Amino acid sequence: MITTSYIGKGFKKLIAGLVEICDPKTIVELGTQQGASAILMAKAMGEGHLYTYDLFEKRYPKPPYAPTRADFIMAQKNIAANKLQKKITIRKKDAFWAYKDFKKVDILHIDLCNYNENVRLVLSKWYTKVNKLILLEGGIINKWQREKRFKPFDRVLNMPFIKNNYEKIVIKKDNNYALTILIRK
Ligand SMILES: C[S@@+](CC[C@H](N)C(=O)[O-])C[C@H]1O[C@@H](n2cnc3c(N)ncnc32)[C@H](O)[C@@H]1O
């Protein structure tokens, strides 16, 4: 069983549906872990390519430095098991620099342990480069985040550079899981 941020069927169908509707030529994902969400999006993609970034280290590089389940070999195996090697490129690299590799993308998926500073930094580099959608894991404050004094990213989305350029929808599954969708105006 591959671990993922998106537990249960609902999110998978939602994300796959969003990808199908947008018909992206390029998707960039920040946060691969074991490849589950990359595989999900790549399967829903027609022609096109998905690039996914992860440091594949044992702990997150920023506070709260929690352990990760990132696993490069496992991600490669999972992608191969789904015959998606030609459609997905894994880059073992700091995701905060990924913006330098692209002029424009259709979909950006941000799943880096999305606390405020990370999201602000990533969005400030990407907001002009995304043609269609930005998907952000999360959008609610759950028990784990409260315990870790995790700073949520909702304030970033109210900043003018995002508000002026994107519509926002937060899909809340329960008290633990949510997906935030930013739609390019
Ligand atoms: C929640 S997991 C991603 C889950 C995956 N998207 C899924 O649902 O299948 C977050 C990942 O972000 C990675 N990560 C965190 N900070 C990073 C950074 N600065 N550069 C690259 N990867 C990073 C971690 O190694 C971890 O694997």
The ligand as a Tripos MOL2 file, in Angstrom:
@<TRIPOS>MOLECULE
LIG
   27    29     1     0     0
SMALL
NO_CHARGES

@<TRIPOS>ATOM
      1 C1          3.1690   14.7110    2.3350 C.3       1 LIG1
      2 S1          4.5250   14.1670    1.4300 S.3       1 LIG1
      3 C2          3.9660   14.1520   -0.2560 C.3       1 LIG1
      4 C3          2.8730   13.1260   -0.5050 C.3       1 LIG1
      5 C4          2.5860   12.8620   -1.9770 C.3       1 LIG1
      6 N1          2.3020   14.0900   -2.6950 N.3       1 LIG1
      7 C5          1.4060   11.9510   -2.1280 C.2       1 LIG1
      8 O1          0.2870   12.3260   -1.7580 O.co2     1 LIG1
      9 O2          1.5970   10.8350   -2.6370 O.co2     1 LIG1
     10 C6          5.5540   15.5660    1.4420 C.3       1 LIG1
     11 C7          6.9010   15.3420    0.7810 C.3       1 LIG1
     12 O3          7.5470   16.6040    0.6240 O.3       1 LIG1
     13 C8          8.9500   16.3730    0.6460 C.3       1 LIG1
     14 N2          9.6200   17.6580    0.8840 N.ar      1 LIG1
     15 C9          9.4530   18.5010    1.9200 C.ar      1 LIG1
     16 N3         10.2150   19.5980    1.7640 N.ar      1 LIG1
     17 C10        10.8620   19.4550    0.5800 C.ar      1 LIG1
     18 C11        11.7790   20.2680   -0.1550 C.ar      1 LIG1
     19 N4         12.1940   21.4420    0.3000 N.pl3     1 LIG1
     20 N5         12.2060   19.8110   -1.3490 N.ar      1 LIG1
     21 C12        11.8030   18.6130   -1.8170 C.ar      1 LIG1
     22 N6         10.9470   17.8020   -1.1690 N.ar      1 LIG1
     23 C13        10.4900   18.2240    0.0180 C.ar      1 LIG1
     24 C14         9.1150   15.3390    1.7490 C.3       1 LIG1
     25 O4         10.3140   14.6180    1.5670 O.3       1 LIG1
     26 C15         7.8600   14.4720    1.5820 C.3       1 LIG1
     27 O5          8.1120   13.3070    0.8570 O.3       1 LIG1
@<TRIPOS>BOND
     1     1     2 1
     2     2     3 1
     3     2    10 1
     4     3     4 1
     5     4     5 1
     6     5     6 1
     7     5     7 1
     8     7     8 2
     9     7     9 1
    10    10    11 1
    11    11    12 1
    12    11    26 1
    13    12    13 1
    14    13    14 1
    15    13    24 1
    16    14    15 ar
    17    14    23 ar
    18    15    16 ar
    19    16    17 ar
    20    17    18 ar
    21    17    23 ar
    22    18    19 1
    23    18    20 ar
    24    20    21 ar
    25    21    22 ar
    26    22    23 ar
    27    24    25 1
    28    24    26 1
    29    26    27 1
@<TRIPOS>SUBSTRUCTURE
     1 LIG1         1 GROUP 0 **** ****
